[in-house]
Amino acid sequence: MKDFTELALDIAISCGASYADIRIIDSKAQTICVKNGEIETLNNSTSLGFGIRVIANGSWGFASSSIMNKNEIKKTATLAVKIAKASATLRKDGVRLAPEPVHNDIWTSPYLINPFDVPIEKKLDLLYQIDEILRKDKRIKVAEGRMSFWNEHQWLATSEGTFIEQNLLRSGAGYSATAVKGKEVQIRSYPESHGGQHTQMGYEFILATPLLENAERVREEAIALLSAPDCPIGEKDLIIGGGQLALQIHESISHPSELDRVLGMEANYAGRSFITMDLYKNYHYGSPIVNVVADATVPTGLATFGYDDDGVRAQRYHIIQNGLYQMYLTNRELAHVIDDKRSRGCNRADGYDNIPMIRMINISLMPVEGSLDALIADTKDGLFVECNKTWSIDQRRLNFQFTTEIGWEIKNSKKTRMVKNATYQGITPKFWQSCDAICGRNEWQLWGVPNCGKGQPSQRAEMSHGAAPARFRKVTIGVKK
């Protein structure tokens, strides 16, 4: 691949680029889905191509191709420079890249079993077993289980001298049971909703996850929800399970921390951010126990890597420290806007044919102490919720509403009756300021988000959010009918 990358950079510079990089990506993916005892999806896909990004006359240019030969490299590099020069005729300010040391490195995801070496028959057998358990009761009208695996081999070279090879491997699995009685429809999922749990591991993740062992419980909870009372309406102390809290972090902390969103460079897809530049540094985002860390080095995170698509080494840093807002998510182009001397390593693209943009990395709420049982015992009148069902948040990431698959009332320090359609609402800073307890390390887990959308044309990205169950005081719950 080095011959290709050297040729691309030479052509771009000779055509007038002041900076150039090329990303070559060879990827493959597998998705398996069993629905009601039948194979619904069995898809194997591969992709190979390259994208060339340049700066010429102070503006970006980008072009890509799936044809891997030297003539196509020359053609695409020349086109990228032409696009940059055309863009420069309308530019206001020239692109400024924050400095980054030259890197020559190889980075690989840690794994034990390559999932692409595991026979499809073995994967299907597990999904069929789960499906059989879920559909033992006729009230389960839809049982759906899935596995997905993804491998991306990347090469990045820049005109500054960086050459990085990375090999990323990710695995995921999950299932759901949908129960129906008349007009009532309820769903339960495991390990999490919206496709299950995903992590940067090999097939050992599937073997270590108690998928089969939880199928009967998931089925029975789906059925029980059919006759469960609706979530009460009012104000209660709210304990949120780790999986649901991960989505809360994603929507109300991570997205509003993307600097391009703050600046209005990214607004059409899911809006801007309320954390405007006048609030930057020491804004009281949460209570003093709220510590939120961005970390592209944490083991098994979906956004764990050696280097981002700017060639910036992976980092770990606080976004919120002791409740105070500290740092936006940045790339090399925008770091100077907040007077940062270096990018925070958040520039990533979806495949070879998209230009990189600021994407959140793994962002986690740090654990404090205690267990979930102890937290429930310390709560007199509250609601415990887990597993997301629906979500909604406004264009500034300020006002939100979430509904979970299941909830339990807490009365006199005990988890009591199950409730359906458990819903809560809030205003982002007020909500995080109300956080008065977070469970400890033993309850903390990374939850994968494999399909975060951003940009136009839309790009998909993956990341994880670590969370332990946490309590929030006097939260509005329920929905008036």
Secondary structure by P-SEA (a helix, b strand, c coil): caaaaaaaaaaaaaaccccbbbbbbbbcbbbbbbcccccccbbbbbbbbbbbbbbcccbbbbbccccccaaaaaaaaaaaaaaaaaaaccccccccccccccccbbbbbbbccccccccaaaaaaaaaaaaaaaaccccccbbbbbbbbbbbbbbbbcccbbbbbbbbbbbcccbbbbbbcccbbbbbbccccccccccccccccccccccccaaaaaaaaaaaacccccccccccbbbbcaaaaaaaaacccccccccccccccccccccccccccccccccccccccbbbbbcccccccccccccccccccccccccccccccccccccccccccccccccccccccccccccccccccccccccccccaaaaaaacccbbbbccccccccccccccccccccbbbbbcccccccccccccccccaaaaaaacccccccccbbbbbbccccccccbbbbbbbbbbcbbbbcbbbbbbcc
